[in-house]
């Protein structure tokens, strides 16, 4: 297998719907947060996601939001720490 073919296959895999829900939501997290912060109910956001290829329950969605918010906060804290050094 050539390097270019491997790269194409890996990129295709990275964009596929066979990835985990959290990795797919991570890509659109800013838009999900914008919808939630603008007053959309989580149930509405979830319905929109599920109508577009996701298959999450409300419980799964809440867990994903919790984890991604936690990741984002840790990343911001780390960046602030790096600026103060």
C-alpha positions as CSV (number, residue, x, y, z in Angstrom):
1,X,0.0,0.0,0.0
2,X,1.2,3.4,-0.9
3,X,1.5,6.2,1.7
4,X,-1.0,8.4,-0.2
5,X,-3.6,5.6,-0.3
6,X,-3.2,5.0,3.5
7,X,-3.6,8.7,4.1
8,X,-6.8,8.8,2.0
9,X,-8.2,5.8,3.8
10,X,-7.4,7.3,7.2
11,X,-9.0,10.6,6.3
12,X,-12.1,8.7,5.0
13,X,-12.2,6.8,8.3
14,X,-11.9,10.1,10.3
15,X,-14.9,11.5,8.5
16,X,-17.1,8.4,8.7
17,X,-20.2,8.0,10.7
18,X,-18.8,4.9,12.3
19,X,-16.9,7.0,14.9
20,X,-18.2,7.4,18.4
21,X,-21.0,9.8,19.1
22,X,-18.7,11.9,21.4
23,X,-16.1,12.3,18.6
24,X,-18.8,13.4,16.2
25,X,-20.4,15.8,18.6
26,X,-16.9,17.2,19.5
27,X,-16.7,18.4,15.8
28,X,-19.9,20.5,16.2
29,X,-19.7,21.2,19.9
30,X,-19.5,25.0,19.4
31,X,-22.8,24.9,17.4
32,X,-24.5,22.6,19.9
33,X,-23.5,25.0,22.7
34,X,-24.7,28.0,20.8
35,X,-28.1,26.4,20.3
36,X,-28.3,25.5,24.0
37,X,-27.1,29.0,25.1
38,X,-29.7,30.6,22.8
39,X,-32.5,28.8,24.5
40,X,-33.0,25.6,22.6
41,X,-33.9,22.7,24.8
42,X,-31.6,19.8,24.9
43,X,-34.4,17.6,23.6
44,X,-34.7,19.8,20.5
45,X,-30.9,19.8,19.9
46,X,-30.9,16.0,20.3
47,X,-33.8,15.6,17.9
48,X,-31.9,17.7,15.3
49,X,-28.8,15.6,15.7
50,X,-30.6,12.3,15.6
51,X,-32.5,13.5,12.4
52,X,-29.0,14.0,10.9
53,X,-27.4,10.6,11.5
54,X,-26.8,10.4,15.2
55,X,-28.6,7.8,17.4
56,X,-28.3,9.0,20.9
57,X,-30.6,8.8,23.9
58,X,-31.2,11.9,26.0
59,X,-29.1,10.3,28.8
60,X,-26.2,9.7,26.4
61,X,-26.4,13.2,25.0
62,X,-26.3,14.7,28.5
63,X,-23.3,12.6,29.4
64,X,-21.5,13.7,26.2
65,X,-22.3,17.4,26.9
66,X,-20.9,17.0,30.4
67,X,-17.7,15.4,29.2
68,X,-17.1,17.9,26.4
69,X,-17.7,20.8,28.7
70,X,-15.3,19.4,31.2
71,X,-12.7,18.9,28.4
72,X,-13.1,22.5,27.2
73,X,-12.7,23.8,30.8
74,X,-9.6,21.8,31.3
75,X,-8.2,23.0,28.0
76,X,-8.9,26.7,28.9
77,X,-7.4,26.3,32.3
78,X,-4.2,24.8,30.8
79,X,-4.0,27.6,28.3
80,X,-4.3,30.2,31.0
81,X,-1.6,28.5,33.0
82,X,0.7,28.5,30.0
83,X,0.2,32.3,29.6
84,X,1.0,33.0,33.2
85,X,4.3,31.2,32.9
